[in-house]
Amino acid sequence: MKEIEAITKRLEALEILIKETRDRLPAHSTKPPVMMELLDYEDEYESLMKQAQALKSKG
């Protein structure tokens, strides 16, 4: 269960990071480094969600 707790905490942190990064994106002329950062956070979030679901289904 400690693993699921760690995943949950990281997911919460990623939600904040994703929101803050999206807020930094300009309406026009998106800067590639900021966009790459956002995509990395979203990829990690998706991966952790899958891990959490797998752990929950195992019991």
Secondary structure as GFF3:
##gff-version 3
##sequence-region A 1 59
A	DSSP	alpha_helix	2	24	.	.	.	ID=ss1
A	DSSP	alpha_helix	32	58	.	.	.	ID=ss2
###
